[in-house]
Amino acid sequence: MSVQHTAGTSLILRLELENSIATFGQLAKTIGENGGDIVAVDLISATKTTAVRDMTVQAFDRAHGEQIVKELHALPGVKVVNVSDRTFLLHLGGKIEIQAKSPVKNRDDLSRVYTPDVARVCQAIHADPQKAYTLTIKRNTVAIVTDGTAVLGLGDIGAAASVPVMEGKAMLFKQFADVDAFPICLDTKDTEEIIRIVRAIAPVFGGINLEDIGSPRCFEIEDRLRDELDIPVFHDDQHGTAVVLLAGFLNAIKIVQKPIEAVRVVVTGIGAAGVACTKMLIAAGVTNIVGVDRNGIISNKNEYDNVAWDWYAKNTNAAGVTGSLADAIRDADVFIGLSGPGVLTVDHLKMMNRDPIVFAMANPMPEIEPEVAEPFVRVMATGRSDYPNQINNVLCFPGIFRGALDCRAAEINEPMKLAAARAIAAIVTEDELNENYIIPSVFNKRVAKAVSRAVVEAAIASGVARRERLDGSYASQS
């Protein structure tokens, strides 16, 4: 499967030029005529006869970059010495590392961090397992667990190929919420084995972030682990998407001035994220939702082998609408897409109610291109960073886990997720709110703090916090 890289492909080209034949002007002209953008030029070395330059060139994608390199190869007096992809350079040797908090400078340090003195710390934890939260990394560490079966738009690429994504997520945990996270990429698709492994490694971690596990297995894995572990288990593809979607949704309906209980919502793509988004919308007060998947509208008039679809049929579409997306979307107020490109058309948009709201979140290509939809919608959001209103999970998971770890929550429940969504929405003030700004930037430093604070308060109120906040700090209830 080919994947579109929305940020483009940035290449560093090392070129050797024969001064008597080739000129920099020829290089620039060739790159420009082939649609490339020169970002930077560095002279590496020069003699009377040759010059070696590094040119950083932005291309649309890998194929476009290869075409530019081919054209440069063909120029007289030009030798392409090396081609480096800047994205690959960022990943060399991995993107994360472990650092010691205290240096070991002498024998006394060694005896305290390791043998023999460490034995006293081990005995203290053995006598009181809760001390693991104060005497080990457990208090601030999350396992990012995947089996590599539903990675990005790539699908089932396996455990090893999923590692770069999980490393990236670990970086985001650290940067946005100072949570230490580590990739746990499992080379198995067996549900029971995944549950057994995660249960076995849980003593090290304060929380489990499930990631990129295929549907419907992801539902059982999360449900079982939530029941069997005493630390938060959170499937970000489901609940992270749902939390950020709800945040954008709450602000979008403010713009069109429609009460939440009156809006009619159509959801396409009833997988893990589609089900979670629907549950979140229902919890927030939406009463009229119709789900559509590749076989048409999900209705209680049909029977489904898929347990998620069976739940969906029993809890949505109270009017019993049947047929295709065209039947579902007539007079709808909101479209939520978690499916694939081309699913939504202009004809569909023309059938919607006044001031349509469209969340086209398929990645990398949304259900309808924003440029095509713009004349027909009031509010448009996607999952992409190159358009306004990006629905991005990074707005959610760092702050949610920060809050859950801080209050030692036993789980991440519905009130905590709702509180997180409302906290994200509230970052956008009434003065700032408009059609192109319904959700804050992922780089807004206030988001993670606001989310973590709201999550702690909801955890305490719902009875799952194991530490109470006292005067701005936390004290153990035990």
N, C-alpha and C positions, 0 to 999 in steps of 0.2 A: 504494500500500500504506500502510495506517495503521500507525504505530509507537507502541507504548505507552512512555511516558516514566516509567520506574520511580521516578525521584526526584520526580515530579509537576511541575507547571508553576507557577512563581512569577511573579506579575504585580504591577507597580506601577501603581496606578490613581490618576490625578490627577483629583480630583472638586471641582467648585465647588458649594457649598451656599448656597441662599437662607435666611438665618437665620430669617426669619419663617415658613418653610414646612417646611424639612427639618432634621432633627437627626442628630447622630452616632449616637444610639441606633437610629434607623431604619436607617441604613446597616449597622450591626453586626448588627442583627436580620435584615435581608435577606440579607446574606452568609452568616450562620450557618444560616438556614433553607434555603439553597441548597447547603449542604455545604462552603462555603469556610472557610478558617482565616485569621484576621487575624494577621499576623506582626508588623507594625509600623505606626505611624501618625505622620505628621509634618505639622505645620501649616506651610504654605508662606506664606500671606498672609491677612490678615483686614481687613475694613472693618466699618462698622456694619451693613451689609446682607448681606454675603457672607463666606464663609470658603473658602479653597482648601486642601485636604488631599491628601497623598500617602498612599495606603494600600497596603501590601504584603500581598497575599493569595495564599495557597497553594491551588491547585486540583489535581484529580486529573490532568487532561490539558488539552489546548488546548480541546476541545469544552466541557468543564466550565467552564473560564475564560470562554469566550464566553457561556455561559448566565448566569453570575454578572453579567457586564457588561450583558447584556440586561435583567436584572431591575433593576439599578441605574438604567439608562436610563429605566425606566418609573416610577421614583419621582418624585413631584411635587417641584419645587424642587431637583432634582439634575441637574447637567450633567457628563457624563463628558468631561473635557477631553482626556485622553490615556491610552492603555493601552500600557505597555511590558512586554515579556517579559524577565525578568532574565537568562535564558539568552542571548537575542539581544544584550542589552547587553554581556555578557561577550565577545562575538565581534566587536563593532564595531571595524573597522580591523585585524582579525586578532588573534591571541593571542600571537604571538612577534615578536621584533625582533632585529636585529643591532647589537651594540655594539662600539666600538673598545676595545682593551685599553690603548692608550696615546694620550693626547691629542696633537694636532698644534697646537702653540702658536706656532711661529715657522718661519722658513725652514730652519733647521738640522734641525728635526724633519721637515719636509716632505721634505727631500733624503734623509733616512735611510729613511723609510717608503715613499717613492716615488722618483721620479727625482732625481738620477742614481744614488745609492748602492744602490738596490734591485737594480741590474744585477749587482752582485757576488754577491748572494744567488742570483739566477737562475743565474749561471754555476756557482756551487757545486753547485746541484741538478742542473744539466745534466751536470756531471762525475761526480756521484754521486747518482743518483735516490733512494737511501735517505735522503738528507738532507732530503727533503720531509717526513719524519716529525718532524724536529726544527725545521725552519725554516718550516713552513706549518701551516695548520689541520688537515691530514690526520691528525695523531696523535690527534685527539679528536673527529672529525666523522663522522657517519653520514648517509647518504642514505636517506630513507623513501620508497620507490618504490611507486607504485600506478598502475593504469590505471582505477580506479574501477568495476570490474565486479562486485565482491562486497563492497560496503561495508555493514558492520553487518547489520541485517536488511532493508536497503533494496534490495540487489541491485545491478544495473547502473545507476548514477546518473551516471556520467561523471566525467571528471577534475576539472572545476571544483567540482562538488558534493562531491567527496571531500576537498577541501582542509581544511575545518574539523576533520575527523577526524585528518588527518595533522599539522596544527598541534597538536592536543591531544596526540598521541603525542610530538611534539617537546618539548612542555612536560614530559611525564613523564620522558623521557630526561634532561633537564636537572635537574629537581628531585630525582630519586631516585638519579642516578649521575653528575651533572655531565658528561654527554655532550652535545656540541652536535650537534643533528640538524636536518635541513631537509627540508620536503616537496618531493618531485619527483613531480608528478601528470601523467602522460603522456596526451595526447589521442590515443591509438591503442590498438587491441586486437590489433594484429598482433604475433605472438610474436617473429618475427625482428626487427622494428623495435624492440621493447622491449629485446631483448637487445643490439642494436647501440647504442641510446642509452645504456643503463646502462654498457656497456663503454667508451663514449666519455667519459662523465663521471667514471669511476672514479678518475682521477688525483687528484681533489680530496679524495676521501673515504677514511677508514680502514676503513669497513664499509658494507655494503648491507643495509638492512632492507626486504624485500619485504612488501607489505601489501595485503590486500583485492583480490587478483587471482583471478579465477574459476578453478575446477577444470574440466578437468584441465590447462589451459595452465600453471597455476602450477608444476606438477611439472617440466615441460620447461624453463621459464624459470629456475627455481632450479638445476636440474641443470647446464644449459649454463653459467650464470654462475659456478657453483662451479668448473667445469672451466677456464673461460677467464680468471678473475680471480685475482690473488694476494692478495686481501683477503677477509675473512669475508663470506659471503652467507647470510642467515638469513630464511626465510619465517615470520614470527611466527605467522600464522594456523595454520600446521601445528605448528611445533616449540615455539613459546611455549606454546600450549595443551597440547601433549603433556608438556612439562616440569612445568608446574604441576599438571596432572592426576596425573602420577606421584607428585609430592610428597604430594598429598592421599591418593592410593591407598595409598602405603606406610604412612601413619599410620592409615588406616581399617582395613587388615587387621591392624594391631597391636591395635586395639580388639577386633576379633572373634576374635583369636588364630587366624588361619588362615595357614599357610605360603604364600608367594607361588607356589610351584610346584604347589600343590594347588587354587588358586582357579579357578573357571570364570567367564569374563567374556563378556558379550554387549555388542556395540557397535552402536548404530544411527546411521545417517548416515555412509556410507562415502565422504566427500568428502576434501578436503585435510586437515582436522583429524582426521577419523576414521582415515585411513590413518596419519598421523604418530603419533597416540596409540597405535595398535596396534603400530607399530614400536618405540615407546619401551617399551611394556609387555613386548614380547618380549625386548628388550635387557635389561630389568630382571629377567627370569626367569619371566614368565608363559608357560605352555605350552598353555593351553586357552582359545582365543578364537574366538567365532563372530560374524561380522558380518552385519548385516541392513540392507538398504536398501529403497527403496520397492517394489521388485519381489520382495522376500523375502530369504531367507538366501543369502549368497554362498557358492558351493560349487564345488569343482573338477570337479563333474559337469556344469557349464555352461561355455559359452564366452562371453567378454566382449570387446566392442570397446574398452571403457575400459581403458587400460593399468594404471591404479591398481587397478581391480577384478580384473584378470587376476593382478596380483601378490598381491592379497588372497586370491584363490581358491587360489593355490599355497602360501601360507604360513600359513593359518589353517584352522580347522574340519577338523582331522585325522580326526575321526569321520565326516565326510561327512553331517552333519545337513542336512536340507532342509525347506522349508516356510516358515512365517511367523514373526513374533516370538514368538507363543505356543509354537511348537515349539522355538525357540532358547532361550527363557528358563526352561524347565522345569529345576529343580534348579541354576540359575545362582547364583553367589555375589555377582556384581557386575554392575550394569547401568550402561553408560556411554552417555549420550544426546548426540548432536551432530546432531540432526535437527530436530524441530519440536514444537509443543504438541500434547498429547493423544495422543501415540504410546504412552505407557505408562499402563496402567490398574491399578486395585486388583486385578483378577483376575490380571493378570500378576504382581504382587507376591506374591500368595498362592501362586503356582507356584514361587517361588524357594526356594533353600536357607535354612537357619536364619540369622538375623542378616543379612538382605540389606543390601547397600551400593548406594546409588543416586546416581550422578552425572548429574543432569538438567541439561545445560548449554546447551540451546537458549535463545537470547535474542531478544526480551525475555521470552517466555513459555516456561518449561521443559516438558519432555516430560510431566511430571505436577506438579500444584501441591503444594508441600511440606506444606500443611495436610491435603491428601487422603492423601498418602503416609505421613505421620508415624506413624499407628498400626501400620503394617505393615513399617517399615524400621528398621534399627539405626542406620545412618549415612546422612545425606542431604546432598548438596552441589549447588549450582547455580552459574550464572554471574552471579547477581544480587547487588547490594550490600545489599538489604533482607532477606536471609536469612543465617543462619550458613553458614560454609564456602563462601565465594565463590571459585570457580576463576577467577582474574583474571590475565591475561598480564603485568600490570604488576609482578607478583612476580618475573618472569623476565627480560624483555628488557633492562631497564636494567643489571642486574648482569652478564648474559652479555656484552653489548657492552663494558661497563667492563673486564671481565677480558680479553676478546679484544683490545681496543685496548691495554691496559697491557702485554701480553706480545707484541703485534704478531703475533697468531696468523694463520696463512695461511688458516685455515678454522675453522668451528665444527663439530666432529665429534661423534660419538655419545658418546665418553667425557666430553666437556665438558658435553653436555646431561644425561647421567646424574648427573654431579657436581653440576650446578646443582639438579636435582630433589632430590637427597639433602640438599643444603645448605638448601633451603627447608623440607623436612620436619623437619630437625634443629632449626630455630628453635623449634618446639613441643616443649617439654621433656616428660619422662615425667610430671611432676607436673601439667602443664597439659593434657595430652592427654585429650580426652573427645569424646563424640559430636558436640558442637556446636563443637568447636575442633580440627580436624584440619589446618588451614592457617593461617599467620599473616596478620595484617591487612596490607593493601597499604601502610599507613602505618607499619609496623614498620621503624624505621630500620636495624635490624641485617640486614635481608634482602639488600639490594643488596650490602653489603660482604661478607657471607658467601658469596653467589653468585659475586661477582667473584673472591674468593680461591680458591674451589673450582675455578672455571673456569681460572684461571691454572695451578694445580697440575696439572689434568688435561691442559691444553694442553702443558705442559712434559713430562709423563710420556708423552704420546702422540706427541711429536715435531713438533708443528705450531707451537710457540712460536718466535719469532725473537728474543726477548730472554729471557735467563735472570734469575731473581731472585737477587740477592746482598745479604745482610744487610738485607732489607726493601726494597731498591730493585731496579732492573732495569738490566742491562748488555747491550748489543748483542752477539750472537754473531759478527757479521761484523767 
